[in-house]
Amino acid sequence: QEIIVSSTVAAAAVGSWLSGLLQSSQHFGRKSAILSGGVLFTIGALVMGLANGLPSMTSGRVIVGVAVGMVAHAVPIYIAEAAPPHLRGMLVVMNSSMIVFGQVIASLVC
């Protein structure tokens, strides 16, 4: 169980680094990073849903971890750029707050 959880966290660190590299290129912006993260979330969920053992479950968690890192890096920046100035701070804080709220609920359920 520890391998499954820690692989996601490690992959999120890699995903965040990868997202930063991709967003700094001229051909791959924040919106593309967010969409790519969504595709990786879907692939990771399918792999985990079809998993029949520890290796396949861990693989799915790694894919989801990369997606988490990518969107965790890109979404707050995208919100700050796209939001009207009078709503910018509130929307960025709401994004972070909802992530933490989801983690709390998940820890209570599991």
Sequence and secondary structure as in RCSB ss.txt:
>XXXX:A:sequence
QEIIVSSTVAAAAVGSWLSGLLQSSQHFGRKSAILSGGVLFTIGALVMGLANGLPSMTSGRVIVGVAVGMVAHAV
PIYIAEAAPPHLRGMLVVMNSSMIVFGQVIASLVC
>XXXX:A:secstr
 HHHHHHHHHHHHHHHHHHHHHHHSSS  HHHHHHHHHHHHHHHHHHHHT  SHHHHHHHHHHHHHHHHHHHHHH
HHHHHHHS TTTHHHHHHHHHHHHHHHHHHHHHH 
